[in-house]
């Protein structure tokens, strides 16, 4: 007691003060020294915890918020995984995932058995090193390598390794404290995982869409429902005899496409989780460390052997996978660096292991040493490898990642709905833009139009945000919005094909195609929701205009996802068999018709279809067939994908322009 004042205080205010100070200062200090920020929080927890300074206790506030933080950590792990990358690199992801999980897992199990630990402890300890966390992902983003094949394989492998590692945790944790036979315990865990999977795959997305389209239109309600959803999945897992973090991870996977990565909702989740709850989990984990035990020979031996297992296992997996998949040496190093860090799933599993009594202090301390070393090593290896790899010349398309709708031009709910459907199909966000020529009543009118369109998207269950600019030049305002917000999809109106000098947007003559610097899709007639996609080619599209053909295929993939993969491809007779096989392999229905495209489409298209017609480079980008198809007496939408800078611009005003660009 100092001057009659008790120190350290035991009040909640003191606990929050110390915790917040550590969470704030720890990452800033260590990042300035060149170390990952999470190391600062963990070591800060060690410093202020009961085993060193004793300023705050782990029991109570810190432990409770840490428990919620671990749920947020695993929920975000599932939410932020790129499922499109996994699908695009399925073979590579499965190959690498199998090696990078199996090798460290087997070696980890064999390591601890000679130290006198039981089989359950050995299995859980092996699973710690079988997963990996993409801590170094920002480094590849910084070097423009997000679309590199090695990065896609590492990201896809994360889906596999995290799922398998958490499945091992579920089985081991379910067997602890049970007197039933191993076969019965295993059966109970399998049933629990099956129930959890069904809940997350079917019930959770269905309820989420319903809530988002209703009360979830309010931002606060939408975020609170996310908390309800992740804790509900954790509760289902717990009632099924599985650890709650498995349920949280499955919930993240289930809501992956319903929470776009660039949305305001994702910002709220990352803010609450990343700024407060997850750091409290790291803080509480640091408080478990006994610094006196770090000098014990047993701890040092386990830590060194575990580091050898992680480095050898992950390196061998990268080398073997790289050889089988034909990766270059720098890509193999990049694959190794990205898979080296042990953080999210490892920290979660080791904490559970301590709580259920499988891990003692030496295992905990050895694990935390490995976490600290691998996180640092991963950053170093990844940065060195990234410097030796050139970014892909053509970045992969993310057509529906950020959809921009200039509402001054598109005042048609069906157009906004069409844009929303395409964005929602790929987990994208709709960005509504409005321009006012002057403050006052023009500004209020523009704001009202933007808010109405935003409410429409939210009412469909999608994610939307709106921007209103005051600018006498709509051209510069639209160009700024597109550039500043990383737009990948522009949706605006269209009247008729024209030369670039005749492009009209809001009463001004501008070339929207040049302004947006993205491919465009001129939609002549928007019916909003569509149930099938018809991709119509003629012979010139297939033989002469390859770039336009490929863009149309890319747009059809996005639109097909919104139509539940119902895609029909109309082709002239005598097409290259390899091209036919390509469409068939993608699951599309192929129709060969020797007649002119208009007649062929008329025989196939129907009410509720979206017909895509590739553009033609030159002064007139929109084929005459597009207008003729739009005039058919069927209720279909007609759209023409057009590359930026491919020739003339487009007169805008009533239909839709859709563009895409990937920015690394």
Buried (B, 14 or more C-beta within 10 A) or exposed (E): EEEEEEEBBEEEEBBBBBBBEBBBEBBEBBBEEEBBBBBBBBBBBBBBBEBBEEBBBBEEBBBEBBBBBBBBBBBBBBBBBBBBBBEBBEEBBBBBBBBBBBBBBBBBBEBBBEBEBEEBBBBBBBBBBBBBBBBBBEBBEEBBBBBBBBBBBBBBBBBBBBBBBBBBBBBBBBBBEEEEEEEEBBEBBBEBBEBBEEBBEEBBBEBBBEBBBEEBBEEEEBBBBBBEBBBBBBEBBBEBBBBBBBBBBBBBBBBBBBBBBBBBBBEBBBEBBBEBBBBBBBBBBBBBBBEEBBEBEBBBBBBBBBBEBBBEBBBBBBBBBBEEBEBEEBBBBBBBBBBBBBBBBBBBBBBBBBEBEBBBBBBBBBBBBBBBBBBBBBBBBBBBBBEEBEBBEEBBBBBBBBBBBBBBBBBBEBBBBBBBBBBBBBBBBBBBBBBBBEEEEEBEEBBEBBBBBBBBBBBBBBBBBBBBBBBEBBBBBBBBBBEEBBBBBBBBBBBBBBBBEBBBBBEEEBBBBBBBBBBBBBBBBBBBBBEBBBBBBBEBBBEEBEEBBBBBBBBBBBBBBBBEEBBBBBBBEEBEEEBBEBBEEBEBBBBEBEEEBBEBBBEBBEEBBBBBBBBBBEEBBBBEBBBBBBEBEBEBBBBBBBBBEBBBBBBBBBBBBBBBBBEB
